[in-house]
Amino acid sequence: MQLVTLYTTPICPFCIAAKRLLDSKGVSYTDIDVMRDPSRRKEMMQKANGGHTVPQIFIGETHVGGCDELHALERAGKLDALLAG
């Protein structure tokens, strides 16, 4: 199972939806709250090639993107394979 990291804020509905999908699949993840720790936003933007909106989702070293991209992978049947590594 790949390491999953999400950069989120607690007030973002897309962040909540992304976590809900991962939770429904039993996936554990590291949730980095960039609202509580603003210094992590710069780190997120560097890793996400300038992406400044949340969530920014990483599965292993792969930058998935945001909530829409995560759900698109699931609909395409590709999320489980990516999670498995």
N, C-alpha and C positions, 0 to 999 in steps of 0.2 A: 504494500500500500504506500502510495506516494505521500509525502508531507504536503499538507494543504495549508496555505496562509491566506488570510483575508485581511485587507486594510479596510476598516469600516468606521462608521459613527453610529451611536445608539439611536439617532433620530432619523436615519435613512431607511425608507421603506424597501428600497432595492437591496440594501444590506440584509435586512430581515428576511426578505424572500430568498436570497442566496443561501443564507444560513439554514432556512427552513428546508430547502432542497437537500443540502448536504446532511442535515440531521435526519431527514426521512430515509436517506441511504445508509445511515449509521456511520458516516464519515466523521472522524475527529479532525479538528483544524485549530490552528492558532489564529486568534482574533486580535488584531492590533487596532486599538481605538485611537485614531488620529485626532479626535476631538479632545480627548483627555491628555494625549501626549503629542502635541503639535510638531515636535521635532521629528517624529516618525513620518510625517507627511512628505518631507523632503526625500527621505529614504524611499518611500513608496513611489514618488514621482521619478526618481532615478531608475528604480527597478522596472517601472511601467513605461519606460521611454516617454516620459512627460505626462502620462495620464494623471490628471489631478482630481477626477471625480471618484467617489466611492460607490460601491466597493471596487477594489482592484483585487483580483483573485489570481493566485498562483498555485499550480499543482506541480509539485517538484520544482524544476527550473522553468517550467512552461508558464508564460503569462497568458492566462485565459482571457482576461479582460474584465468586464463587469457582469452584472446579473443577467442581462440579455444573452450574452455569449455563453454563460454557464448553462442557462436553460436551453439554448440552441444545441449545445453539445448533447444534452440529455435527450432532446427530441430526436436528434440524429442517431441516437444509439451509440455515441462515441465517448460519453462521460465515463462509464464504467471502465473501459479499456485504459483511458488516460489515468484514472485513479489507481488502477492496478499497476501501472508502470510498465 
